[in-house]
């Protein structure tokens, strides 16, 4: 008796595993362009755009926040589509939407038009970034090879900011911000659309044949107390990272560093996130991924808690931010690994969407809440609060592991001793 996950691992698995490297290459390129154009280019475009449109920086930044919230709202429905039909159609359509949205962005004249464009950009983001890319990898890659496949994509996409922020700046300098967006739209249209349309055409999930298997509802995770611990952990972690990414340069200047030094130190985070992803991938071969993630995230909290006390010198700030930066990209590797270990690959995209919705909302709203808080308390309590959020997140992930161990004797008592668990039942069992 088979079901979709088993079918992927068997007959169709051999054919699909032969495509794995091609699919990883396609997704590495397209997610890098997606993040670069739909998210990171905004920082380079912000100043000339606000000047030309005669709007405040807050108004313009609100458009990007709107895009992130729309992406969060679409996470679950996109996940359901991915589980049912695969990512080929979603990612191809998303690339087309992104092309049109970026072109429309180049023509906006009013704040209302800008916000309308960013609603479309948010929709495109939900269709072309990590969530659909990871869902495709789960469908076409053997479990033993998923870690390397995920690492390959996130390593390349980790350089999106390093590539597209300076590239966008050069385009603005040469052609103006509106024409720079036309060029970026052309990059999306000429590279990502054909890659998604052609390179992902055989990535539709396999279907079961001749079985009585009834797919389990992905919403079963809502009845798992461990899922809520995982969700709280990544909500807190996402909020802390977003706060640090937005407010770190300002805080470093308050500690006495020049703007150039502050920007250079902050730039370490993007580079170190790549190193952290490699460390996470290697470490999870030796230890459970929940413990690896819990340890790294806790280390982040301790590191950033040191910043108010040792960050007034370049050496002290560098030590703190190097340790903090090692965990900056851990969630992108740890989240799919934890979900797959705990729930199996059936309904993975929907489960990832259920988790992704609140974590994305926290990432979008935390910097705004932090800005309001600093107006009252200053920056030091904000930094210590971000540290506490990371440490608490690490504790929640560790408790998930502890809870699963405590539940094992009860689970074993309900299992008939003469019957070996089936593969499908093992997929339902929380991570051991």
C-alpha positions as CSV (number, residue, x, y, z in Angstrom):
1,X,0.0,0.0,0.0
2,X,1.5,3.3,-1.1
3,X,0.7,7.0,-0.6
4,X,2.1,10.1,-2.3
5,X,5.2,10.3,-0.1
6,X,6.0,6.6,-0.7
7,X,5.5,7.0,-4.4
8,X,8.0,9.7,-4.5
9,X,10.5,7.5,-2.7
10,X,9.9,4.5,-5.0
11,X,9.1,4.2,-8.6
12,X,9.1,7.9,-9.6
13,X,11.8,8.6,-7.1
14,X,14.6,7.2,-9.3
15,X,13.6,9.4,-12.2
16,X,13.1,12.5,-10.0
17,X,16.4,12.0,-8.1
18,X,18.1,12.1,-11.5
19,X,16.7,15.7,-11.9
20,X,17.6,16.8,-8.4
21,X,20.7,18.7,-9.3
22,X,19.0,20.5,-12.1
23,X,16.1,21.4,-9.9
24,X,18.4,22.6,-7.1
25,X,20.3,24.8,-9.6
26,X,17.1,26.3,-11.0
27,X,15.7,27.1,-7.6
28,X,19.0,28.5,-6.3
29,X,19.1,30.9,-9.2
30,X,15.4,31.9,-9.1
31,X,15.2,32.4,-5.3
32,X,18.3,34.5,-5.4
33,X,16.7,36.7,-8.0
34,X,13.4,36.7,-6.3
35,X,14.8,37.8,-2.9
36,X,17.1,40.3,-4.6
37,X,14.5,42.0,-6.7
38,X,11.3,41.7,-4.6
39,X,12.9,42.5,-1.2
40,X,16.5,43.6,-1.0
41,X,16.5,46.1,-4.0
42,X,14.0,48.2,-2.0
43,X,16.7,49.5,0.3
44,X,18.6,51.0,-2.6
45,X,15.5,52.4,-4.2
46,X,14.0,53.9,-1.0
47,X,15.8,57.3,-1.0
48,X,15.3,58.2,-4.7
49,X,11.8,56.9,-4.8
50,X,10.6,58.8,-1.7
51,X,12.2,62.0,-3.1
52,X,10.6,61.6,-6.5
53,X,7.1,60.7,-5.1
54,X,7.4,63.3,-2.3
55,X,6.4,60.8,0.4
56,X,8.0,60.1,3.8
57,X,10.3,57.2,4.4
58,X,7.7,55.8,6.8
59,X,5.0,55.8,4.1
60,X,7.3,54.1,1.6
61,X,8.5,51.5,4.1
62,X,4.9,50.7,4.9
63,X,4.5,49.5,1.4
64,X,7.2,46.9,1.9
65,X,5.5,45.9,5.2
66,X,2.2,45.5,3.3
67,X,3.9,43.1,0.9
68,X,5.3,41.0,3.7
69,X,1.9,40.8,5.3
70,X,0.2,39.8,2.0
71,X,2.8,37.1,1.6
72,X,2.0,35.8,5.1
73,X,-1.7,35.7,4.4
74,X,-1.1,33.7,1.3
75,X,1.2,31.1,2.9
76,X,-1.4,28.6,3.8
77,X,-3.5,28.6,0.5
78,X,-0.2,28.5,-1.5
79,X,0.9,25.6,0.6
80,X,-2.3,23.7,-0.1
81,X,-1.9,24.2,-3.8
82,X,1.7,23.0,-3.6
83,X,0.7,19.8,-1.8
84,X,-2.0,19.1,-4.3
85,X,-0.5,20.2,-7.6
86,X,3.2,20.9,-7.1
87,X,5.2,24.1,-7.6
88,X,5.6,24.3,-11.4
89,X,2.5,26.3,-12.0
90,X,2.7,28.3,-8.8
91,X,6.3,29.4,-9.4
92,X,5.8,30.1,-13.1
93,X,2.7,32.2,-12.4
94,X,4.5,33.9,-9.5
95,X,7.4,35.0,-11.8
96,X,4.9,36.5,-14.3
97,X,3.2,38.3,-11.5
98,X,6.5,39.6,-10.2
99,X,7.5,40.8,-13.7
100,X,4.3,42.8,-14.1
101,X,4.4,44.1,-10.5
102,X,8.0,45.4,-10.8
103,X,7.2,47.1,-14.1
104,X,4.2,48.7,-12.5
105,X,6.4,49.8,-9.6
106,X,8.5,51.7,-12.1
107,X,5.4,53.8,-13.1
108,X,3.8,54.6,-9.8
109,X,2.9,58.3,-9.2
110,X,1.0,58.2,-5.9
111,X,1.2,56.3,-2.5
112,X,-2.0,54.4,-3.4
113,X,-0.5,53.1,-6.6
114,X,2.7,52.2,-4.7
115,X,0.7,50.2,-2.1
116,X,-1.3,48.4,-4.8
117,X,1.9,47.4,-6.5
118,X,3.3,46.0,-3.3
119,X,0.1,43.9,-2.7
120,X,1.0,42.2,-6.0
121,X,4.7,41.9,-4.9
122,X,3.6,40.2,-1.7
123,X,1.5,37.8,-3.7
124,X,4.4,37.1,-6.0
125,X,6.8,36.6,-3.0
126,X,4.5,33.9,-1.6
127,X,4.7,32.1,-4.9
128,X,8.4,32.2,-5.8
129,X,10.6,32.3,-2.6
130,X,11.6,29.7,-0.1
131,X,8.2,28.1,0.7
132,X,7.4,26.8,-2.8
133,X,11.1,26.1,-3.5
134,X,11.4,23.9,-0.4
135,X,8.1,22.1,-1.2
136,X,9.4,21.2,-4.6
137,X,12.6,19.8,-3.1
138,X,10.7,17.7,-0.6
139,X,8.7,16.2,-3.5
140,X,11.6,15.4,-5.8
141,X,14.5,14.7,-3.5
142,X,15.2,11.5,-1.5
143,X,15.2,12.2,2.3
144,X,18.9,11.4,2.7
145,X,19.7,14.1,0.1
146,X,17.4,16.9,1.2
147,X,19.8,18.5,3.6
148,X,22.4,19.1,0.9
149,X,19.7,20.3,-1.5
150,X,18.3,22.8,1.0
151,X,21.8,24.0,1.8
152,X,22.6,24.5,-1.9
153,X,19.6,26.8,-2.4
154,X,20.1,28.8,0.8
155,X,23.8,29.2,0.3
156,X,23.3,30.8,-3.1
157,X,20.3,32.8,-2.1
158,X,22.2,34.0,1.0
159,X,24.1,36.3,-1.4
160,X,21.0,38.0,-2.8
161,X,21.5,41.1,-0.7
162,X,25.2,41.2,-1.6
163,X,24.4,41.0,-5.3
164,X,21.3,43.0,-5.7
165,X,21.7,46.0,-3.4
166,X,24.9,47.2,-5.1
167,X,23.6,46.2,-8.5
168,X,20.4,48.2,-8.0
169,X,22.5,51.1,-6.8
170,X,24.6,51.1,-9.9
171,X,21.5,50.9,-12.1
172,X,20.0,53.9,-10.3
173,X,23.2,55.8,-10.7
174,X,23.3,55.0,-14.5
175,X,19.6,55.1,-15.5
176,X,17.5,56.5,-12.6
177,X,15.3,54.6,-10.2
178,X,12.4,54.0,-12.6
179,X,14.5,52.6,-15.4
180,X,16.5,50.6,-12.8
181,X,13.2,48.8,-12.0
182,X,12.5,48.2,-15.7
183,X,15.9,46.4,-15.9
184,X,15.2,44.4,-12.8
185,X,11.8,43.4,-14.3
186,X,13.6,42.2,-17.4
187,X,15.9,40.1,-15.3
188,X,12.9,38.4,-13.6
189,X,11.1,37.9,-17.0
190,X,14.1,36.7,-19.0
191,X,15.6,34.4,-16.3
192,X,13.1,33.2,-13.8
193,X,10.0,32.8,-16.0
194,X,11.7,30.3,-18.4
195,X,13.6,28.5,-15.7
196,X,10.4,27.9,-13.7
197,X,8.4,27.1,-16.8
198,X,10.9,24.6,-18.3
199,X,13.1,23.5,-15.4
200,X,10.3,22.6,-13.0
201,X,7.9,21.0,-15.5
202,X,8.4,17.5,-14.1
203,X,8.1,18.3,-10.4
204,X,4.4,17.6,-9.9
205,X,3.9,15.4,-6.8
206,X,3.3,11.7,-7.5
207,X,-0.2,10.3,-6.8
208,X,-1.0,7.0,-5.2
209,X,-2.4,4.3,-7.3
210,X,-4.7,1.5,-6.4
211,X,-4.8,2.3,-2.7
212,X,-7.2,3.0,0.1
213,X,-4.9,5.5,1.7
214,X,-6.7,8.6,3.0
215,X,-4.3,11.5,3.2
216,X,-4.0,12.9,6.7
217,X,-5.0,16.5,7.1
218,X,-2.0,18.9,7.5
219,X,-4.0,20.8,10.1
220,X,-3.4,17.8,12.5
221,X,-0.4,19.8,13.7
222,X,-2.7,22.2,15.5
223,X,-3.5,19.4,17.9
224,X,0.2,18.9,18.7
225,X,1.5,20.8,21.7
226,X,5.0,20.5,20.3
227,X,4.0,22.4,17.2
228,X,3.0,25.4,19.3
229,X,6.3,25.3,21.0
230,X,8.0,25.3,17.6
231,X,5.8,28.1,16.4
232,X,6.4,30.3,19.4
233,X,10.2,29.6,19.0
234,X,10.3,30.8,15.4
235,X,7.9,33.7,16.0
236,X,10.2,35.0,18.7
237,X,13.3,34.3,16.7
238,X,12.0,36.0,13.5
239,X,10.9,39.0,15.5
240,X,14.4,39.3,17.1
241,X,16.2,39.0,13.8
242,X,14.0,41.6,12.1
243,X,14.5,44.1,15.0
244,X,18.3,43.6,14.8
245,X,18.4,43.9,11.0
246,X,16.5,47.2,11.0
247,X,17.9,48.9,14.2
248,X,21.4,47.5,14.5
249,X,23.2,50.3,12.6
250,X,21.5,53.0,14.6
251,X,22.4,51.3,17.9
252,X,26.0,50.8,16.9
253,X,26.3,54.5,16.1
254,X,24.8,55.3,19.6
255,X,27.6,53.1,21.0
256,X,30.1,55.5,19.4
257,X,30.9,53.9,16.1
258,X,31.0,55.9,12.9
259,X,28.2,55.2,10.3
260,X,30.8,53.5,8.1
261,X,32.0,51.1,10.8
262,X,28.5,50.4,11.9
263,X,27.4,49.5,8.4
264,X,30.5,47.3,7.9
265,X,29.9,45.5,11.2
266,X,26.2,45.0,10.3
267,X,27.3,43.6,6.9
268,X,28.9,40.7,8.7
269,X,25.5,39.3,9.4
270,X,24.8,38.4,5.8
271,X,28.2,36.8,5.2
272,X,28.0,34.9,8.5
273,X,24.5,33.6,7.8
274,X,26.0,31.5,5.0
275,X,28.6,30.0,7.5
276,X,25.9,29.4,10.0
277,X,23.8,27.4,7.4
278,X,26.8,25.2,6.7
279,X,27.4,24.6,10.4
280,X,23.8,23.7,10.9
281,X,23.7,21.3,8.0
282,X,26.9,19.5,9.2
283,X,25.8,19.5,12.9
284,X,22.4,17.9,12.2
285,X,24.2,14.8,10.9
286,X,25.5,14.3,14.4
287,X,22.7,15.7,16.6
288,X,18.9,16.1,16.3
289,X,18.1,19.2,14.4
290,X,15.9,20.6,17.2
291,X,18.9,20.5,19.6
292,X,21.2,22.0,16.9
293,X,18.8,24.9,16.3
294,X,18.1,25.4,20.0
295,X,21.8,25.6,20.7
296,X,22.6,28.1,17.9
297,X,19.6,30.3,18.6
298,X,20.5,30.4,22.4
299,X,24.1,31.3,21.5
300,X,22.6,34.2,19.4
301,X,20.8,35.5,22.4
302,X,23.8,35.4,24.7
303,X,25.9,37.1,22.0
304,X,23.5,40.0,21.4
305,X,23.0,40.4,25.2
306,X,26.8,41.1,25.4
307,X,26.6,43.9,22.9
308,X,25.5,46.7,25.3
309,X,28.4,45.8,27.6
310,X,31.3,45.1,25.1
311,X,30.1,46.8,21.9
312,X,31.6,50.2,22.5
313,X,34.9,48.9,21.0
314,X,35.2,47.6,17.4
315,X,36.7,44.3,18.7
316,X,33.9,43.8,21.3
317,X,31.1,44.6,18.7
318,X,32.7,42.3,16.2
319,X,32.9,39.4,18.7
320,X,29.2,39.9,19.6
321,X,28.0,40.2,16.0
322,X,30.1,37.3,14.7
323,X,28.5,35.0,17.2
324,X,25.1,36.4,16.6
325,X,25.5,36.3,12.8
326,X,26.2,32.5,12.8
327,X,22.6,32.0,13.6
328,X,21.2,34.6,11.2
329,X,20.3,32.0,8.6
330,X,19.7,29.0,10.8
331,X,15.9,29.2,10.5
332,X,15.9,28.7,6.7
333,X,17.7,25.3,7.2
334,X,16.2,24.3,10.5
335,X,12.5,24.9,9.9
336,X,12.0,22.5,7.0
337,X,14.2,19.9,8.7
338,X,12.3,20.1,11.9
339,X,8.9,19.8,10.2
340,X,10.0,16.9,8.0
341,X,11.5,15.0,11.0
342,X,8.4,15.6,13.1
343,X,5.6,15.2,10.6
344,X,7.0,13.5,7.5
345,X,6.6,14.8,4.0
346,X,2.8,14.3,3.5
347,X,1.2,17.8,3.6
348,X,4.6,19.4,4.1
349,X,3.8,22.6,2.2
350,X,0.6,23.3,4.0
351,X,2.2,22.6,7.4
352,X,5.1,25.0,6.4
353,X,2.5,27.6,5.5
354,X,0.7,27.2,8.8
355,X,4.0,27.9,10.6
356,X,5.1,30.5,8.1
357,X,2.1,32.8,8.5
358,X,2.7,33.9,12.1
359,X,6.5,34.0,11.7
360,X,6.2,36.2,8.7
361,X,3.8,38.5,10.4
362,X,6.2,38.8,13.4
363,X,9.0,39.6,11.0
364,X,7.0,42.3,9.4
365,X,5.6,44.0,12.4
366,X,8.4,43.7,15.0
367,X,10.6,46.5,13.6
368,X,7.6,48.9,13.8
369,X,6.8,47.9,17.3
370,X,10.5,48.3,18.2
371,X,10.6,51.8,16.8
372,X,7.7,52.8,19.0
373,X,9.4,51.1,22.0
374,X,12.7,53.0,21.5
375,X,10.9,56.3,21.6
376,X,10.0,55.5,25.2
377,X,12.8,53.4,26.6
378,X,15.8,53.9,24.2
379,X,17.7,51.3,22.4
380,X,19.4,49.3,25.2
381,X,16.2,47.7,26.5
382,X,15.3,46.9,22.9
383,X,18.6,45.0,22.3
384,X,18.3,43.1,25.6
385,X,14.7,42.3,24.7
386,X,15.9,40.8,21.3
387,X,18.4,38.8,23.2
388,X,15.8,37.5,25.6
389,X,13.6,36.5,22.7
390,X,16.4,34.4,21.1
391,X,17.2,32.7,24.4
392,X,13.5,31.9,25.0
393,X,13.2,30.6,21.4
394,X,16.1,28.3,22.0
395,X,14.5,27.1,25.3
396,X,11.1,26.4,23.5
397,X,12.9,24.2,20.9
398,X,14.8,22.3,23.6
399,X,11.5,21.7,25.4
400,X,10.0,20.3,22.2
401,X,12.7,17.6,22.3
402,X,12.2,17.0,26.0
403,X,8.4,16.7,25.6
404,X,8.7,14.1,22.8
405,X,11.0,11.9,25.0
406,X,8.5,12.1,27.9
407,X,5.7,11.1,25.6
408,X,7.5,8.0,24.2
409,X,6.5,5.5,26.9
410,X,2.8,6.3,26.5
411,X,3.1,6.0,22.7
412,X,4.8,2.6,23.1
413,X,2.2,1.3,25.4
414,X,-0.5,2.0,22.8
415,X,1.5,0.1,20.1
416,X,0.9,-3.7,19.8
417,X,4.2,-5.4,20.6
418,X,3.9,-7.9,17.7
419,X,3.3,-5.3,15.1
420,X,6.0,-3.2,13.5
421,X,5.1,0.4,12.8
422,X,4.5,1.1,9.1
423,X,6.3,3.8,7.2
424,X,3.3,6.0,7.2
425,X,2.9,5.7,11.0
426,X,6.5,6.5,11.5
427,X,6.0,9.7,9.5
428,X,3.2,10.6,11.9
429,X,5.4,10.1,15.0
430,X,7.0,13.2,16.5
431,X,10.7,13.4,16.2
432,X,12.4,10.8,18.5
